[in-house]
Amino acid sequence: MRENRVKARMKQGKLSIGMHAGFADPAIVEIIGLAGFDAAFIDMEHGPLDLGLVEEMGRAADLVGIVSLVRVPDNNPKTILRLLDAGIQGIYVPHIRNREDAVAAVNAARYAPLGERGMHAVTRASSYGSVPVEKHIASSNEQVLLAVMVEDKEALEEIEGIGSVDGVDLVAVGPSDLSQALGVTDPTDPRLRSAVERIASTLKRIGKARLAFPLGHPAFPKGPSELQAMGVAYSNCNPHPYKRILDSMREQVDKIRSQLGERPASTRA
């Protein structure tokens, strides 16, 4: 497996940035790479993507030298195994509530002795058997990025245990689901901010997994250097590609309508 760009930057103390792929098309992954991002965030939890398409999106990521980072629907070792065998470089596991959940994710993502990932010697991840098994095992354990997501109240109480699990690279805050769990509707609510600060300080103290948090979230309207100082090692950048395209199209349409003396489309009911 080739070097994982995000993990390499983490070792150098750098912040990596990614972008939601959004569209069910490998082309968007290539575009994300050509734009200069470090990773394409491919979402199987909140999207209609199937394994075959995700494998092709992973190939596109390899083509432009970025990390294919897939959020799986749940903490299912079979899904994680199939994605890793397909050559995906990073796994995001949602709704990790406690240490046991985090250990289960590690077991699914890492080969022995670090975990319990199933072995098949002839997969895309092993260059279809052209890489010796021992080298493939060592490379996979070194290069696969594993992120576990903290999105529930229980996880806040268990953050010490989650953050201390060997084999976890990132503890990612899911601010939308965490807001719901806290009974918060305003993304700037101090309760959400306090929860994120608690997670960040705990991870810093433990000194194992790093923090992942989106760039430009209302709870922390900080620049990248400020997030980095908080201990953030990976950030997905807002807005989502759907919103970027919609805003760009509206801007063009409004400009044309205005030049024609018509009301902008964005102001019409």
Secondary structure as the mmCIF struct_conf table of DSSP 4:
data_model
#
loop_
_struct_conf.conf_type_id
_struct_conf.id
_struct_conf.beg_label_comp_id
_struct_conf.beg_label_asym_id
_struct_conf.beg_label_seq_id
_struct_conf.end_label_comp_id
_struct_conf.end_label_asym_id
_struct_conf.end_label_seq_id
HELX_RH_AL_P HELX_RH_AL_P1 ARG A 5 LYS A 11
TURN_TY1_P TURN_TY1_P1 GLN A 12 GLY A 13
HELX_LH_PP_P HELX_LH_PP_P1 LYS A 14 LEU A 15
STRN STRN1 SER A 16 HIS A 20
BEND BEND1 PHE A 23 ASP A 25
HELX_RH_AL_P HELX_RH_AL_P2 PRO A 26 ALA A 35
TURN_TY1_P TURN_TY1_P2 GLY A 36 GLY A 36
BEND BEND2 ASP A 38 ASP A 38
STRN STRN2 ALA A 39 ASP A 43
BEND BEND3 MET A 44 GLY A 47
HELX_RH_AL_P HELX_RH_AL_P3 LEU A 51 VAL A 64
TURN_TY1_P TURN_TY1_P3 GLY A 65 GLY A 65
STRN STRN3 VAL A 67 ARG A 71
BEND BEND4 PRO A 73 ASN A 75
HELX_RH_AL_P HELX_RH_AL_P4 PRO A 77 ASP A 85
TURN_TY1_P TURN_TY1_P4 ALA A 86 GLY A 87
STRN STRN4 GLY A 90 VAL A 93
BEND BEND5 ASN A 98 ASN A 98
HELX_RH_AL_P HELX_RH_AL_P5 ARG A 99 ALA A 109
BEND BEND6 ARG A 110 ARG A 110
TURN_TY1_P TURN_TY1_P5 ALA A 112 LEU A 114
BEND BEND7 ALA A 121 THR A 123
HELX_RH_3T_P HELX_RH_3T_P1 ARG A 124 GLY A 129
TURN_TY1_P TURN_TY1_P6 SER A 130 SER A 130
BEND BEND8 VAL A 131 VAL A 131
HELX_RH_AL_P HELX_RH_AL_P6 VAL A 133 GLN A 143
STRN STRN5 LEU A 145 VAL A 150
BEND BEND9 ASP A 152 ASP A 152
HELX_RH_AL_P HELX_RH_AL_P7 LYS A 153 GLU A 157
TURN_TY1_P TURN_TY1_P7 GLU A 158 GLU A 158
HELX_RH_AL_P HELX_RH_AL_P8 ILE A 159 GLY A 163
TURN_TY1_P TURN_TY1_P8 SER A 164 SER A 164
TURN_TY1_P TURN_TY1_P9 ASP A 166 GLY A 167
STRN STRN6 LEU A 170 VAL A 173
HELX_RH_AL_P HELX_RH_AL_P9 PRO A 175 ALA A 181
TURN_TY1_P TURN_TY1_P10 LEU A 182 GLY A 183
BEND BEND10 ASP A 186 ASP A 186
TURN_TY1_P TURN_TY1_P11 PRO A 187 THR A 188
HELX_RH_AL_P HELX_RH_AL_P10 PRO A 190 ILE A 206
BEND BEND11 LYS A 208 ALA A 209
STRN STRN7 ARG A 210 ALA A 212
STRN STRN8 LEU A 215 LEU A 215
TURN_TY1_P TURN_TY1_P12 GLY A 216 GLY A 216
TURN_TY1_P TURN_TY1_P13 PRO A 218 ALA A 219
HELX_RH_AL_P HELX_RH_AL_P11 PRO A 224 MET A 230
TURN_TY1_P TURN_TY1_P14 GLY A 231 GLY A 231
STRN STRN9 VAL A 232 ASN A 236
STRN STRN10 CYS A 237 CYS A 237
BEND BEND12 ASN A 238 PRO A 239
HELX_LH_PP_P HELX_LH_PP_P2 HIS A 240 HIS A 240
HELX_RH_AL_P HELX_RH_AL_P12 PRO A 241 GLN A 259
TURN_TY1_P TURN_TY1_P15 LEU A 260 GLY A 261
HELX_RH_3T_P HELX_RH_3T_P2 ALA A 265 THR A 267
#
